[in-house]
Amino acid sequence: MACAQPWPVYDESKTVEAEVNMAVQVNGKLRGTVVIPMDSENEAAVEAALAEPKVKKFTDGADIVKTIVVRNKLVNIIAKPHK
């Protein structure tokens, strides 16, 4: 009988996302998004951001001055034109 069955047990590991969608900014303006595994290292997030075609258009031929990573949320790339 269905009414005699035990209630299902809550498993918190099933509610945690495996991947995260991160915004990518170049010089403070949103230029794209990337999907990377949750809690990835900063270097992996920057690498994925620089590989994104929409972002690459703004960073090719530019010097990367600084990168700012807010874990699981944002990658901001500060670039200036190559002289």
Contacts in CASP RR format, 6 or more apart in sequence:
PFRMAT RR
TARGET T0000
AUTHOR 0000-0000-0000
METHOD contacts of the structure
MODEL  1
MACAQPWPVYDESKTVEAEVNMAVQVNGKLRGTVVIPMDSENEAAVEAAL
AEPKVKKFTDGADIVKTIVVRNKLVNIIAKPHK
16 38 0 8 1.000
17 38 0 8 1.000
18 37 0 8 1.000
18 38 0 8 1.000
19 35 0 8 1.000
19 36 0 8 1.000
19 37 0 8 1.000
19 38 0 8 1.000
20 35 0 8 1.000
20 36 0 8 1.000
20 37 0 8 1.000
20 38 0 8 1.000
20 72 0 8 1.000
20 73 0 8 1.000
21 33 0 8 1.000
21 34 0 8 1.000
21 35 0 8 1.000
22 33 0 8 1.000
22 34 0 8 1.000
22 35 0 8 1.000
22 36 0 8 1.000
22 45 0 8 1.000
22 49 0 8 1.000
22 72 0 8 1.000
22 73 0 8 1.000
22 74 0 8 1.000
22 75 0 8 1.000
23 30 0 8 1.000
23 32 0 8 1.000
23 33 0 8 1.000
23 73 0 8 1.000
23 74 0 8 1.000
23 75 0 8 1.000
24 30 0 8 1.000
24 31 0 8 1.000
24 32 0 8 1.000
24 33 0 8 1.000
24 34 0 8 1.000
24 49 0 8 1.000
24 52 0 8 1.000
24 55 0 8 1.000
24 74 0 8 1.000
24 75 0 8 1.000
24 76 0 8 1.000
24 77 0 8 1.000
25 31 0 8 1.000
25 74 0 8 1.000
25 75 0 8 1.000
25 76 0 8 1.000
25 77 0 8 1.000
26 55 0 8 1.000
26 58 0 8 1.000
26 59 0 8 1.000
26 76 0 8 1.000
26 77 0 8 1.000
26 79 0 8 1.000
27 58 0 8 1.000
27 77 0 8 1.000
27 78 0 8 1.000
27 79 0 8 1.000
28 76 0 8 1.000
31 52 0 8 1.000
31 54 0 8 1.000
31 55 0 8 1.000
31 57 0 8 1.000
31 58 0 8 1.000
32 52 0 8 1.000
32 54 0 8 1.000
32 55 0 8 1.000
33 52 0 8 1.000
34 45 0 8 1.000
34 48 0 8 1.000
34 49 0 8 1.000
34 51 0 8 1.000
34 52 0 8 1.000
34 75 0 8 1.000
36 44 0 8 1.000
36 45 0 8 1.000
36 48 0 8 1.000
38 72 0 8 1.000
39 71 0 8 1.000
39 72 0 8 1.000
40 48 0 8 1.000
42 67 0 8 1.000
42 69 0 8 1.000
42 71 0 8 1.000
45 69 0 8 1.000
45 71 0 8 1.000
45 75 0 8 1.000
46 67 0 8 1.000
46 69 0 8 1.000
46 75 0 8 1.000
46 77 0 8 1.000
49 55 0 8 1.000
49 75 0 8 1.000
49 77 0 8 1.000
50 56 0 8 1.000
50 59 0 8 1.000
50 77 0 8 1.000
55 77 0 8 1.000
58 79 0 8 1.000
59 77 0 8 1.000
59 79 0 8 1.000
61 81 0 8 1.000
61 82 0 8 1.000
62 79 0 8 1.000
62 80 0 8 1.000
62 81 0 8 1.000
62 82 0 8 1.000
63 79 0 8 1.000
63 80 0 8 1.000
63 81 0 8 1.000
63 82 0 8 1.000
64 77 0 8 1.000
64 78 0 8 1.000
64 79 0 8 1.000
65 78 0 8 1.000
65 79 0 8 1.000
65 80 0 8 1.000
66 77 0 8 1.000
66 78 0 8 1.000
67 75 0 8 1.000
67 76 0 8 1.000
67 77 0 8 1.000
67 78 0 8 1.000
68 74 0 8 1.000
68 75 0 8 1.000
68 76 0 8 1.000
68 78 0 8 1.000
69 75 0 8 1.000
69 76 0 8 1.000
70 76 0 8 1.000
END
